[in-house]
Amino acid sequence: MSNQVSIIEPDWSREQPRRWWDPSRQLLRSIRNYQKWKAYGGLVGAVLRRVYVLHYRFWTVVAGTDIQLDSQIAGGLILLHPNGVVIHPTASIGPNCCILQQVTITTRVKIGAHVFIGAGAKVMREVTVGDNAKIGANAVVLCDVPAGATAVGVPARIITSSPSETVPTPEMENLSLEEMANNDATVNPKNPA
């Protein structure tokens, strides 16, 4: 079994609750079910939408997030520590992304596929973050981040951008920024972090 995650195909197993008390996954589940029944329409859809609004409100309070029911989030999103995550409803998030705690994504931001966003990062203005990009902890992104690039700092600057760069994997959640930078330096020795 490979740890590789597809860039274009959402990995829905990443969102499946592993137990009942799994706030981030339960929150995503309530959002997905609300959107499903809203699209279904009719009397049954209206009743079940109200049920999932209650689920959503409960899990939003428990998780401490501000993610709207009509958010444009592709499948496979991981919210490791959902506390303080704010996602504007006009922002779009691609498949198989990983977002850590205290992240703010503002209006009309486009996040590509398989993007890793570190704790406390802010993605501001109308920017596009390319596929396989990494945004470091507490970075304030004010400009576009190309595919495969790493952005760090306030305001964020691009420190690496290489198509041969390693793709973020679930194991990266345990890496510090220094370890991530060392990994980038070995992959792209012309641009050490």
C-alpha positions as CSV (number, residue, x, y, z in Angstrom):
1,M,0.0,0.0,0.0
2,S,1.5,3.3,-1.1
3,N,1.4,6.6,0.9
4,Q,1.2,8.5,-2.4
5,V,-1.9,10.6,-2.7
6,S,-3.3,11.6,-6.0
7,I,-3.3,15.2,-7.0
8,I,-6.4,15.1,-9.1
9,E,-8.5,12.4,-7.5
10,P,-9.9,13.2,-4.0
11,D,-9.0,10.5,-1.4
12,W,-12.3,10.4,0.5
13,S,-10.9,8.0,3.1
14,R,-8.9,10.9,4.6
15,E,-12.2,12.5,5.7
16,Q,-13.9,9.4,7.2
17,P,-14.3,9.7,11.0
18,R,-12.2,7.0,12.7
19,R,-14.3,7.2,15.8
20,W,-17.3,9.2,17.0
21,W,-15.2,11.9,18.7
22,D,-13.3,13.1,15.7
23,P,-14.3,16.8,15.5
24,S,-12.5,17.8,12.3
25,R,-13.8,14.8,10.3
26,Q,-17.3,15.0,11.8
27,L,-17.4,18.7,10.8
28,L,-16.4,17.9,7.3
29,R,-19.0,15.1,7.2
30,S,-21.8,17.5,8.3
31,I,-20.8,20.0,5.6
32,R,-20.7,17.3,2.9
33,N,-24.1,15.9,4.0
34,Y,-25.6,19.4,4.1
35,Q,-24.3,20.1,0.5
36,K,-25.6,16.7,-0.7
37,W,-29.1,17.2,0.6
38,K,-29.2,20.8,-0.6
39,A,-28.5,19.6,-4.1
40,Y,-31.1,16.8,-3.7
41,G,-33.8,19.4,-2.9
42,G,-37.4,18.6,-2.2
43,L,-39.1,18.0,1.1
44,V,-36.7,15.2,2.2
45,G,-33.7,17.4,1.3
46,A,-35.1,20.3,3.3
47,V,-35.7,18.2,6.4
48,L,-32.3,16.5,6.2
49,R,-30.5,19.8,5.6
50,R,-31.9,21.1,8.9
51,V,-30.7,18.0,10.7
52,Y,-27.2,18.5,9.2
53,V,-27.2,22.2,10.1
54,L,-27.6,21.1,13.8
55,H,-24.7,18.6,13.4
56,Y,-22.7,21.3,11.7
57,R,-23.3,23.8,14.5
58,F,-22.4,21.3,17.2
59,W,-19.1,20.3,15.5
60,T,-18.2,23.9,14.6
61,V,-18.4,24.8,18.3
62,V,-16.4,21.7,19.3
63,A,-13.8,22.2,16.7
64,G,-13.6,25.9,17.1
65,T,-13.7,26.6,13.4
66,D,-15.3,29.1,11.0
67,I,-16.0,27.1,7.8
68,Q,-19.3,27.9,6.1
69,L,-21.8,25.3,5.0
70,D,-21.5,26.5,1.4
71,S,-17.7,26.4,1.3
72,Q,-16.0,25.1,-1.9
73,I,-13.8,22.3,-0.5
74,A,-12.8,19.4,-2.7
75,G,-12.5,15.9,-1.1
76,G,-9.7,14.6,0.9
77,L,-9.1,17.6,3.2
78,I,-7.3,17.0,6.4
79,L,-7.7,19.4,9.3
80,L,-5.3,17.9,11.8
81,H,-6.1,20.5,14.6
82,P,-9.1,22.4,13.4
83,N,-9.0,25.0,16.2
84,G,-9.1,28.5,14.8
85,V,-9.4,27.5,11.1
86,V,-11.2,30.2,9.1
87,I,-12.2,29.6,5.5
88,H,-14.1,32.2,3.6
89,P,-17.1,30.7,1.5
90,T,-15.8,32.2,-1.7
91,A,-12.4,30.5,-1.3
92,S,-11.9,27.2,-3.2
93,I,-9.7,24.4,-1.9
94,G,-8.4,21.6,-4.1
95,P,-8.4,17.9,-3.4
96,N,-6.2,16.2,-0.7
97,C,-5.0,19.4,1.1
98,C,-3.7,19.5,4.7
99,I,-4.5,22.5,6.8
100,L,-3.1,22.9,10.4
101,Q,-4.6,25.0,13.2
102,Q,-5.2,28.8,13.3
103,V,-5.1,29.1,9.4
104,T,-7.1,31.9,7.8
105,I,-8.0,31.7,4.1
106,T,-9.8,34.9,2.9
107,T,-12.1,35.7,0.0
108,R,-11.6,34.4,-3.5
109,V,-8.4,32.5,-2.7
110,K,-7.8,29.5,-4.9
111,I,-5.8,26.7,-3.2
112,G,-4.6,24.0,-5.6
113,A,-4.4,20.2,-5.0
114,H,-2.3,18.5,-2.4
115,V,-1.3,21.8,-0.7
116,F,0.2,21.8,2.9
117,I,-0.6,24.9,4.9
118,G,1.3,25.3,8.2
119,A,-0.1,26.4,11.6
120,G,-1.1,30.1,11.8
121,A,-0.6,30.8,8.1
122,K,-2.8,33.5,6.5
123,V,-3.6,33.4,2.8
124,M,-4.8,36.9,2.0
125,R,-6.1,38.8,-1.1
126,E,-7.1,37.2,-4.4
127,V,-4.1,34.8,-4.7
128,T,-3.7,31.4,-6.2
129,V,-1.7,28.6,-4.5
130,G,-0.5,26.0,-7.0
131,D,-0.6,22.2,-6.7
132,N,1.9,20.6,-4.3
133,A,2.8,23.9,-2.7
134,K,3.8,24.3,0.9
135,I,3.1,27.3,3.1
136,G,5.1,27.5,6.3
137,A,3.8,28.2,9.7
138,N,2.7,31.8,10.4
139,A,3.4,32.8,6.8
140,V,1.3,35.7,5.4
141,V,0.7,35.0,1.7
142,L,0.0,38.1,-0.3
143,C,1.1,36.9,-3.8
144,D,0.6,33.8,-5.9
145,V,2.5,30.7,-4.9
146,P,3.6,28.6,-7.9
147,A,3.0,24.8,-8.1
148,G,5.6,22.9,-6.1
149,A,6.9,26.0,-4.3
150,T,7.4,26.6,-0.6
151,A,6.4,30.0,0.8
152,V,7.5,31.2,4.3
153,G,7.8,34.5,6.2
154,V,5.9,37.7,6.7
155,P,5.1,38.7,4.0
156,A,5.7,35.3,2.5
157,R,8.5,34.8,0.0
158,I,9.1,31.8,-2.2
159,I,12.1,29.9,-1.0
160,T,12.0,26.9,-3.4
161,S,10.3,26.2,-6.7
162,S,11.2,23.0,-8.4
163,P,9.1,20.5,-10.3
164,S,11.3,17.7,-9.0
165,E,10.6,18.6,-5.4
166,T,9.2,16.0,-3.1
167,V,5.4,15.8,-2.7
168,P,4.0,16.4,0.8
169,T,2.9,13.2,2.5
170,P,1.0,12.4,5.7
171,E,4.4,11.8,7.4
172,M,5.2,15.5,7.0
173,E,2.7,16.5,9.7
174,N,5.4,15.4,12.2
175,L,8.3,17.4,10.6
176,S,9.4,20.8,11.9
177,L,10.0,23.7,9.5
178,E,13.7,23.2,9.9
179,E,13.4,19.5,8.8
180,M,11.2,20.6,5.9
181,A,13.8,23.2,4.9
182,N,16.6,20.7,5.2
183,N,14.6,18.3,3.0
184,D,14.2,21.1,0.4
185,A,17.9,21.9,0.5
186,T,18.8,18.3,-0.3
187,V,16.3,18.2,-3.2
188,N,17.2,21.6,-4.6
189,P,20.8,22.2,-3.6
190,K,21.0,25.4,-5.7
191,N,18.5,27.1,-3.4
192,P,19.3,26.2,0.2
193,A,16.7,27.3,2.8
